[in-house]
């Protein structure tokens, strides 16, 4: 069981920071859970977590069938609600923990988020433990049971979390809220005063005071001569101090979670409500990369083990590039391609492969080139001359050999008549008796037809 804590002081925040440095995450996790009960913090945090997990997701693998099967099992093995909670823990504490359980009705283990308040770190072992009814359980990420999410790094990740900053905002806002409510309950209602004339007896004064005490809605009074009835309202502005503290606490909390103030101030395009206008884009990308890498290492690995595939070869990513940026990238790529074609038409030899690499255009490696058919002449079969210059081919072969380049510009790893080079097979014997293949290139020999005696 876990227990919520509702009353917090700044002294408690200091104790939580000191306890976290010893490896005890109880107070830090309880403070992070208390922050989630704040409306502003909860709303912005859900925008960051739900917004990311709702973005388009792509899964790749060397074997397309493996990628297709993993994509079909992803939502069942990694429920969105559990990923959202673990990602939220990672944002606040830079630590999240879960375990894979095997439901009786499922053929796959399912990820379940665990409350991080039961986590503890032992410095002498450099290992995390989880407190349960069975005692302290050692956590081994990727063993098929545990899922440990550490987006803040492996060394003191809690120091990189925003829980302390949000905790200070939450505590200040909570104290200001109750003080403002107390101020309102005492001074928001005007004081009712009845003035008695000089010489009024005690019975008359008490009778009129009882009338004022019983003052109800739309009350009407008939006062004898000399009596006066009025309201005295507080003209102080002390409540503004508390409202200002609450407003500044909300602002700081939003900046901690979203990295900007558009959520509070609004701005151009904010009415669209997209996550890219609400959360700074680099934060979205960081969350996506961190979560995807942990899922592959600890979750996809388990899925692959159970399904006879290499889960570490699977690629997972969320599309975090804003649509506007993708449109700009596409426009720039088209313009670069048109420019390259214009230069080629002008007789300039443009390196298209390098241009594609710079603009992120995926290209397939060219198939190994083969020599054109040879012509047989005379009594001996010989190759006809290939159309290239000896000096250039020799120079290219020597340079590729010197730097150990295994493929030519056209993707050939054995022979390329366009470059005029071919690879020579040879190896070196190492001191331990093993051998190591060498990369040796040479120019393709230029053979000509021998003269036929007349």
N, C-alpha and C positions, 0 to 999 in steps of 0.2 A: 504494500500500500504506500501511497504517497500522501503527503499532508500539505495543504495550502497555508500560506502565511499572509495575513492581511495587514498587519501593522508594521510599518517600517520607519526607522529614523536614519538620519545620516550616519550615526554611530554604527548602526547595523551594516551599512554599506562598507564602512571601513573594516569591520570584522569579516565580512564576506570576501573582500579583496585579500586579506591576510590568510584566511582559511584556504582560498584557492591556490595561493602560492605554496602551500604545504601539500597540495594534491587533493584536498577535500572539496568536492564540487557541490555539496549540499546547499549551502547558503546562496551561492551564486546562481544555482539552478532555480531555487525558490524565488529569488529576486527576479530572474528572467521570466518565470511563470507569472509573477505579480504584474510585471510590465505588460504582459499579454492581455491582462484584464482592462487595461486602459484603452479607451475607444480609439484615440488617434494612433497609438502605437500598433494596436491590433489591426487597424484598417490599412495602414501603410505596409506593415509586414505581410499581410495577406496579398496585397497588390504585388509585392516582390516575389512571393513564393508561388501563389496560384498563377500569377501572370507568366512566370517563367515556365512552369509545367504545362501551361496551356498553349505554348508556342509550338509550331510544327517540329516534329522529331524525326530524325533520319537515322537509320541503322544500316550499316554496311558490313561486309565480310568478303574475304577472298572467294568463298563459295556462296553465290546468291541464295541458294536454298537454305543455308544456315542462317543468313540474315533474315530471310522471310519467316523462318520458324521462330527465331528469337523475337522478332517484332510481334508475332502473333501471341507469344506468351508473356510479353513485357508487362502489360497492365495487370495480368493475373498474379505475376510474381512480385511486382513492385507497385502496389496500389497507390494511387495518386494521393490519397489522404495520408498515408504513412510517409511517403516521400516529402509531402508538404511540411509535416511536423518535424521530420529529421532535418530538412533544409532550414526551417525556422530556427531550430536549435543551433545549427551550424552558423547562421547569421548572427544570432545573439551571443552565443557562448564560444563559437568556433569549435564546438564539440557536439557530435550527435551520435547516438548509439541505437542499435536495433539488433534483432536476431531473426533468423529464418526458422519458421516453425512449419511443421508438416500437417496440414489439416487432413482429416480422414476423407474428406470429399474431393480433395485435389490431388492431381498427379505431380504437382510441383510444390516445392517449399514456398512459403509466402513471407515477405518481409514485414516485421512488426516493430514499430517504434517503441523504445523503452525510455522511461523518464531519466534524464541525465543526472538527477539529484542523487542517485545511488552510485554514481561513478566516483572512483578514487584512483589516484595515480601514486605509485610507489617509486620514488626517486632511485632507491638503491637497486631496483630491478628494471627500471625503465619500462614499466608495464602498467597497463590499465586493468582495474578490477571492477566488478559489478557486485553490489551487495544484494543478496537474495535470501529467501527463507532457508536456503541450503548453505548459507555462509558466503564468503567472498569467492566469486568465480573469476578466474583469470580470463582475460579477453585476448583471443588470437584472431585478428582480422583475416578473413579469407579462408577460415578452416571449415566453412560450410555451415556454421551456426551464427557467428558474430558478424555484425556489420558496424564498423567504427568509422565515422565520418569526421575527418580532421581537416577542414578547409583552412584553418589558421596555422598549419604546419605541425610538425611532430614534437617540437620543443616548446613547452609552455604555451599551447594554443589559446588558453583562456585569456592570456594577456592581449591577444589580438582581437578579442570579441568586443562588442559594443554594449555588453550588458551593464558594465559599470557606469558608462555615460548615460544610458537610458535609465538606469536605476536612480541616479541623482535627479534626473528630470522627473521621474515618476514620484519620488519621495517629496520633492519640493512642491509638485503640483497637488499631490494628495493633501499635504499640510495646508497649502493655500486654499484649497477647496473647502476644507472643514472650517478654517478660520473665517472665510467669507460667509459660509452658512451661519456661523455663530454671530457674526457681525449683523447679518440680515435679520436674524431672529430677534435680536435685541434692539436694533436701531432702525429697521426698515419701517416698523409701525409707529406712527406718530403718538406722542403722549397726549392723553386727554386730561384737561385741567378745568376745574370749576372754581371760580373765585366767589367767595362768600362776602357779603357786606360786613362792615364793622358792626359788631353788636349782635350778629346772628347767633342764636343759641345752638347748642351741640346737636339737638335733635334735627333741626332744619338742615344743618350742614351735613349730617350723616345721611339724611334722606336724599339730598341732591347728589351726594357722592355715590350712593347706591344706584341712582339713575344712570350716572356716567359709567359705572362699572358694568351695568347691564346693557350698555350701548350696543344696539344691533344694527342690521341693515336698514337703511332709510329711517333711522330714528329721528324723532321730533321732540323738542323740549319746550316747555313753557316755564320760564324762570320769573320769579318775583323781582320787583325792582331792587337793584343793587347787586344781583347775582350776574355772573359772566361765565360763558363757556367757550373754550377755544382749544385748538390743537397746537402742539409744539413738535415740529419735525426736526430731525437731526440734519444739520447743514454741512457736516463733515464729509470728506471724500476718501475716507480711510479704506473703503472697499476696493478702490482702484489699485491699491498696492497688491492686493491678492489677485485681482484679475490680471494685472500685468505679469505677475509671477507665473500664472497658469498659461498665459499666452506665450511667454518666452520659453517655458518648458516644452510646450507643444512644438514650437518652432525648432528648438534644438533636437528634439526627438525625431522630427521629420527629416532634418538634415542628416542625422546619424543613419537613418534607414534608407533614405533615397538618394543622398548625396547632392541634393539641390533643394531649392525652395519653391519650385513650380507648383508642387502639390498644395502649398498654402497660398502663394501669391497669384497663381494662374499664369497665363501667358499665351503667346501666339500658338495656336494649334492644340492647346491643352483641352479644349472642349471636345476633341476627338476621343479622349479617354484611353488612349493606347498606353501600354506599359512603357513604351519608349519615351513618352512625354512625362511619365510619372516617376520613373526610376532612371538614374544615370546609367547609360548604356554599358559602361565598362563594369559596373557592379553586376549587371545581368549576365554579361559574358563570363565574369569570374565565377559566379554561382553555377552557371551551366557547365563550365569546364571542370570545376571541382567535383560537382555531383556526378557527372558522366564518368570521370576517371575512377571514382570510388565504386560506382556500379559495375564497371567493366572488371576491375581488379577483384572485387569481392562477390559480386552477384552474377555477372556473365560467366565468370570462371566456374562458379558452382553449376550454372545452367549447362555449360558445355560439358562438364564432368558427367552430369546425369543424362545427357543426350548424345554422348559420343562425338563431341566436337571440341575444337579449340576455342574456348570462350575468350581468351586474351587476344585473338585475332579479330574480334568483333569491334566495330567502330560505332560509337554513339555520340550524337550531338543534337543540341537544340538550335534552331535557326534564330540566332540572336541579332542578326544584322537587320537594322530598321529597313522597311520597304523603300524609303526614300534613298537610303544609301545603296541598296541593291540596284535601284534604277540608275543611279549615278555611275555605279561600277559598270553596268551593262552599256551605258552610253559611252563611257571612256574606252571600253574594250572595242566597240564598233568603230570609234574614231581612230583608235590605234591601228586596227586592221585596215581601214581605208588609207591611212597614211602609209602603212607598209606597202600596200599595193601600188600607191602612187610613186613611191621611191623605186620599187622594182620596175615599174613601167618606165621610169627615168633612167634605168640602167644601173641602179645602186644595188649591191648585193646585201640585202637586209637579213639579219639573223632572226628568222621567224620564231625559232624555238626559244631563244632568249626573251623575245618580246612576249610570247605566250606565257613564259614562266613569271615575268614581272607582273602581268595582269591576271595571274591565277587561272589561266585557261588550261584545262587538262588536255594533254595530248598523249596519244598512244605511241609506244616505241615502234619504230619502223621494223618491219620484218628483215631478217638478215638477207643482204643482197647476194645475188648469185651472178656468176659470169655469164655473158651471152654465149650462145652455142658457138663452138669452134668449127673451123673449116679444116678438113683433112686434105692434104695435098702431098703428092709424091709418095715415096716409099715409107717415110716415117711420119707418124702423126705428131703434129706440133700445134701449139696454140697460136692463134693470130695475135697480132699486137693489140693491146688495149689502149684506148684513147686517153692517155694522161702523160704528164711530164715526169721523167725519172727523177730529176732533182727535187721537185716538190714532194713526190711520194716518199723518197728517202728521208727528207727532212721531217715530214710528218711522222713517219715510222719511228725515227730516232727519238723524237720528242715524246711520243706516246709510250715508248719503252722506258724512257727516263723517269716519267711520272707514274708509271704503272696504270695507265688508262686501259680499261678492259673493253670499252666500246668506242666505236668511231662516232662521228657526228650524225651518221645516218642510222645508228642503233645496231650496226653489225658487230658481232663479237668474234667472228672467224675470218671473214674475207669480204672486202668491199671494193669492187671495181671502180666505183665512183671516186673513192679516195685513192685507189691504186695501191692498197696495202693488204697484207694478209698476216695472220698470226702464226708464229712458230711455236710448237709444243716442246717444252723443256722443263726440267725441274732441278732443284738443288737438294742434295742430301744433307740433312741437319746432323749435328754432333750426336744426338740421341738415336740416330738411325732412321728417323722418319724423313719424309720428303715433303718438299713444298714447291708447288708449281709457280713458275715464273711467267711474267707478262713480257713477251718479246714480239715485236712487230718488225716487218720488213716490207720493202716495196715488192710488188708482184713482178717476178722476172719478165723481162720483155723479150719474148722469143719471136723470131721471124722464120719464115720459110727458108730452108737451105736451097742453095742453087742446085738445079738438076743438070748434070753433065749432058752436053749435047751429043 
